[in-house]
Amino acid sequence: MGSGTTLVEAKLLNRNAVGVDIKTQSVSISETNLQFQCETNSKIFTRNGNATDLHFIKDSHIDFICTHPPYANIIKYSKGIDGDISLLGVEEFLAEMRKVAEESFRVLKKGKMCAVMIGDVRKYGKVVPLGFRLMECFLQAGLANKEIIIKEQHNCRSTDYWEKQNNNFLLLAHEYIFVFQK
């Protein structure tokens, strides 16, 4: 759930929402960001947890899933939280994302949507098509492709950092938003 911006929007739109994050600090930040008054009756829940295990959500109970996982270990999210997939190499990351895809399929209602934003990574000067490999995890879990949206990156704060990492070679300047349907 990161800093809770999706939960804030859900609250403003009078939607019920559940946010899950493995990092307790993110849960706390999200809860702080949700401390505003608006004339809605939405129910917003935050939970410290792991998207590979959503046992607290009943089968076929969710209308929409919106997630933006880390891009394997390209940027470390924590300094050793058990289950933090940002600490994993590509293959281990994808194995965990298969579990996330299976849980997403389980909790999603039939006919409803799941949106996943992910980008590719560059390792040893070569592009790793992480986006398409992650897409396969969700397809294998039983979801169907509804849309593939390409989001271009412009004016990022981290551009200078990535240019140095890639010796001014081509930057990966896009992310995918995969929209799946159960």
C-alpha positions as CSV (number, residue, x, y, z in Angstrom):
1,M,0.0,0.0,0.0
2,G,3.0,2.3,0.2
3,S,1.9,5.6,1.5
4,G,-1.7,4.9,1.0
5,T,-2.5,7.2,-2.0
6,T,-4.9,4.5,-3.5
7,L,-6.6,4.2,-0.1
8,V,-7.0,8.0,0.0
9,E,-8.6,8.0,-3.4
10,A,-10.9,5.2,-2.4
11,K,-12.0,7.2,0.6
12,L,-12.7,10.3,-1.5
13,L,-14.7,8.2,-4.0
14,N,-16.7,6.5,-1.2
15,R,-15.3,3.1,-1.9
16,N,-14.5,0.4,0.6
17,A,-10.8,-0.6,0.5
18,V,-8.2,-2.9,2.1
19,G,-4.5,-2.0,2.0
20,V,-1.8,-4.5,2.7
21,D,1.9,-3.8,3.2
22,I,4.7,-5.8,4.6
23,K,6.4,-2.7,6.1
24,T,4.8,-1.5,9.4
25,Q,6.1,2.0,8.7
26,S,4.1,2.1,5.4
27,V,1.0,1.0,7.3
28,S,1.5,3.8,9.8
29,I,2.1,6.4,7.1
30,S,-1.0,5.3,5.3
31,E,-3.1,5.5,8.4
32,T,-1.8,9.0,9.0
33,N,-2.6,10.0,5.4
34,L,-6.2,8.7,5.9
35,Q,-6.8,11.0,8.9
36,F,-9.0,13.5,7.1
37,Q,-12.7,14.2,7.1
38,C,-14.9,13.8,4.1
39,E,-18.5,13.2,3.6
40,T,-18.3,9.5,2.7
41,N,-19.2,6.3,4.5
42,S,-16.4,4.2,3.1
43,K,-14.7,1.6,5.2
44,I,-10.9,1.7,4.8
45,F,-8.8,-1.0,6.4
46,T,-5.0,-1.2,6.6
47,R,-3.1,-4.3,7.4
48,N,0.5,-5.2,8.0
49,G,0.9,-8.4,6.0
50,N,2.1,-10.1,2.8
51,A,0.1,-10.3,-0.4
52,T,1.1,-14.0,-0.8
53,D,-1.3,-14.7,2.2
54,L,-4.6,-12.9,2.2
55,H,-6.3,-15.4,4.5
56,F,-8.2,-12.5,6.2
57,I,-10.2,-11.9,2.9
58,K,-12.9,-14.4,1.9
59,D,-12.9,-16.1,-1.5
60,S,-14.5,-14.1,-4.3
61,H,-15.0,-11.1,-2.1
62,I,-13.0,-8.3,-3.9
63,D,-14.2,-6.2,-6.9
64,F,-10.8,-4.6,-7.9
65,I,-7.2,-5.2,-7.0
66,C,-4.6,-2.5,-7.7
67,T,-1.0,-3.3,-7.0
68,H,2.4,-1.9,-7.7
69,P,5.0,-4.5,-6.5
70,P,8.7,-3.8,-6.4
71,Y,10.8,-4.6,-9.4
72,A,12.5,-7.6,-7.9
73,N,15.6,-6.3,-6.0
74,I,16.3,-3.2,-8.1
75,I,15.4,-1.0,-5.1
76,K,15.4,-2.5,-1.7
77,Y,12.2,-1.7,0.3
78,S,13.5,-2.8,3.7
79,K,16.7,-3.9,5.4
80,G,15.6,-7.5,6.0
81,I,11.9,-7.8,6.7
82,D,10.9,-11.5,6.3
83,G,8.9,-11.9,3.1
84,D,10.0,-8.6,1.5
85,I,10.1,-9.4,-2.2
86,S,12.2,-6.4,-3.0
87,L,15.2,-8.3,-1.5
88,L,14.8,-11.2,-4.0
89,G,16.5,-11.8,-7.3
90,V,14.3,-12.1,-10.4
91,E,13.5,-15.9,-10.2
92,E,12.7,-15.8,-6.5
93,F,10.7,-12.6,-6.9
94,L,8.6,-14.3,-9.7
95,A,8.1,-17.4,-7.5
96,E,6.6,-15.1,-4.8
97,M,4.6,-13.2,-7.4
98,R,3.0,-16.5,-8.5
99,K,1.7,-16.8,-5.0
100,V,0.4,-13.2,-5.1
101,A,-1.3,-14.0,-8.4
102,E,-3.0,-17.1,-6.9
103,E,-4.2,-15.2,-3.9
104,S,-5.5,-12.4,-6.2
105,F,-7.4,-14.9,-8.2
106,R,-8.9,-16.5,-5.1
107,V,-10.1,-13.2,-3.5
108,L,-11.4,-11.6,-6.7
109,K,-15.0,-11.9,-7.7
110,K,-15.8,-13.5,-11.1
111,G,-15.7,-10.9,-13.9
112,K,-13.9,-8.4,-11.8
113,M,-10.5,-6.8,-12.4
114,C,-6.9,-6.8,-11.2
115,A,-4.4,-4.1,-12.2
116,V,-0.7,-4.6,-11.8
117,M,1.9,-1.9,-12.5
118,I,5.4,-3.2,-13.1
119,G,8.5,-2.2,-15.1
120,D,11.3,-4.1,-16.7
121,V,14.8,-4.2,-15.2
122,R,18.4,-4.2,-16.6
123,K,20.9,-6.6,-15.2
124,Y,24.5,-6.8,-16.4
125,G,23.7,-4.4,-19.3
126,K,20.8,-6.6,-20.6
127,V,17.1,-6.0,-20.3
128,V,15.1,-8.5,-18.2
129,P,11.5,-8.4,-19.3
130,L,10.2,-8.5,-15.8
131,G,6.9,-7.1,-16.8
132,F,6.0,-9.8,-19.3
133,R,7.3,-12.5,-16.9
134,L,5.1,-11.2,-14.2
135,M,2.2,-11.1,-16.6
136,E,2.6,-14.8,-17.1
137,C,2.3,-15.4,-13.4
138,F,-1.2,-13.9,-13.4
139,L,-2.2,-15.7,-16.6
140,Q,-1.1,-19.0,-15.1
141,A,-3.1,-18.3,-12.0
142,G,-6.3,-18.2,-14.2
143,L,-6.7,-14.5,-14.9
144,A,-7.2,-13.3,-18.4
145,N,-5.6,-10.3,-20.1
146,K,-8.0,-7.4,-20.5
147,E,-5.6,-4.7,-21.4
148,I,-1.9,-3.9,-21.5
149,I,-1.2,-0.2,-20.9
150,I,2.2,1.3,-21.4
151,K,3.0,4.2,-19.1
152,E,5.9,6.4,-20.2
153,Q,8.1,7.9,-17.5
154,H,8.9,11.6,-17.8
155,N,10.9,13.9,-15.6
156,C,11.6,11.4,-12.9
157,R,13.6,12.4,-9.8
158,S,15.7,9.3,-10.1
159,T,16.7,9.8,-13.8
160,D,20.2,11.0,-12.9
161,Y,20.8,8.0,-10.7
162,W,19.7,5.5,-13.4
163,E,21.7,7.3,-16.1
164,K,24.8,6.7,-14.0
165,Q,23.9,3.1,-13.3
166,N,23.6,2.5,-17.0
167,N,26.5,4.6,-18.2
168,N,24.1,6.9,-20.1
169,F,22.8,3.9,-22.1
170,L,19.1,3.7,-22.9
171,L,17.0,4.1,-19.9
172,L,13.9,1.9,-19.3
173,A,11.5,4.8,-19.5
174,H,8.2,2.9,-19.3
175,E,6.1,0.7,-17.0
176,Y,3.3,-1.6,-17.8
177,I,-0.1,-1.6,-16.3
178,F,-1.6,-5.1,-16.9
179,V,-5.3,-5.3,-16.4
180,F,-6.6,-8.8,-15.8
181,Q,-10.1,-10.1,-15.4
182,K,-11.3,-13.1,-13.5
